[in-house]
């Protein structure tokens, strides 16, 4: 649901909150927005710290993927986070991992996507490329990066 105040105030933007952590210990909330940037909020023992990340743009597009070879996802600029979407028309599973990711899901260290599913993650390490491969030929994925 979009925050009604965000729709009325141009200085605010709709955000997505993601929770990670173990109950009773540090909890992390990440607030991400479209063009306005991202802020990481760390809540530990009642202390709140926020780190801002400057997001200057977004890029991406469609990627044809099959079972024959792993496809490296490349982006323009230094990424802050990426999102991978499996096309609604896909009949196979798309596996996300390192260069050794197989059409059977081996080395799919980031996960797998069936038609209509997506995967989002913080990602700013160009020395560790992300690859996708499908269990079937002629599949499509969409890649997006916040830079």
Protein Blocks (a to p, Z undefined) as FASTA:
>chain_A
ZZfklmmmmkbccdddddedjehiacddddddfknopcddddeehiacddddddfbdcdd
dddddfkbccddddedjdfbdcddddfkbcbdcddddfklcfkopailnbccdehiacdd
ddfbfklccddddfbehiacdddddZZ
